[in-house]
Amino acid sequence: MIKASDLRQREIINITDGKRLGFLGDLDIDLEEGRVKAIIVPGPIRIFSFFNKAGEFVIPWEQIKKIGSDVILVELQEFINPRIG
């Protein structure tokens, strides 16, 4: 079993192009079904964006290919647009 706190320490890498996307910021969980729907990666830090969630990248659980001991490998054909607001 993996704890959510352990996942935060793993870097997320896109295996399609080798880009480092960052570290896990949050999980999108379906409480009714009891499953993780997506992982959320904070976007680049911008000045004056301290309190909003603009710029987060949502990666659907189905796009995760492997969770290793220090990285999470995802397969994204196109980089996902940041979630707005």
C-alpha positions in Angstrom: 0.0 0.0 0.0 1.2 3.5 -0.8 0.4 6.5 1.3 -0.6 9.8 -0.3 2.2 11.5 1.6 4.7 9.1 0.0 3.5 10.0 -3.4 4.2 13.7 -2.9 8.0 13.0 -2.8 8.0 11.4 -6.3 8.7 13.3 -9.4 6.3 13.0 -12.3 7.9 12.3 -15.7 6.2 12.1 -19.1 7.5 9.0 -20.9 6.4 10.3 -24.3 8.9 13.2 -24.4 11.0 12.7 -21.2 9.8 16.0 -19.7 9.8 16.5 -15.9 6.4 17.7 -15.0 7.0 18.4 -11.3 6.0 16.7 -8.1 2.5 15.6 -7.0 0.5 18.4 -5.5 -2.9 16.7 -4.8 -5.2 13.8 -5.7 -8.7 14.0 -7.2 -10.6 11.3 -5.4 -14.1 10.0 -6.2 -15.4 9.4 -2.6 -18.5 7.5 -3.8 -16.4 4.9 -5.7 -13.4 5.1 -3.4 -10.9 5.5 -6.2 -8.3 8.1 -7.4 -9.6 9.8 -10.6 -6.5 12.0 -11.3 -3.3 13.4 -9.9 -2.7 17.1 -9.8 0.6 18.8 -10.5 1.1 22.4 -9.6 2.1 24.5 -12.6 5.0 27.0 -12.7 5.0 29.4 -9.8 3.8 32.9 -10.8 3.9 36.1 -8.9 0.5 37.1 -7.4 -0.9 33.6 -7.8 -0.4 32.6 -4.2 -4.1 31.9 -3.5 -5.6 30.6 -6.7 -5.3 27.2 -8.3 -4.8 28.4 -11.9 -1.9 26.6 -13.6 -2.5 23.2 -12.0 -2.2 20.3 -14.4 -4.7 17.4 -14.0 -3.4 14.0 -15.2 -6.1 11.3 -15.4 -5.3 8.1 -13.5 -5.5 6.1 -16.7 -2.5 8.0 -18.0 -0.3 6.8 -15.2 1.9 3.9 -16.4 4.2 3.1 -13.4 4.6 4.3 -9.9 8.2 3.7 -8.9 10.1 4.2 -5.7 11.2 7.8 -6.6 9.2 8.7 -9.8 5.7 8.4 -11.3 5.8 7.7 -15.1 2.8 9.1 -17.1 2.1 8.9 -20.8 0.8 12.1 -22.2 0.7 12.6 -26.0 0.0 16.3 -25.5 0.7 18.3 -22.5 -2.6 18.8 -20.6 -3.8 22.4 -20.4 -3.8 23.8 -16.9 -7.0 23.8 -14.9 -8.4 27.3 -14.7 -9.8 28.6 -11.4 
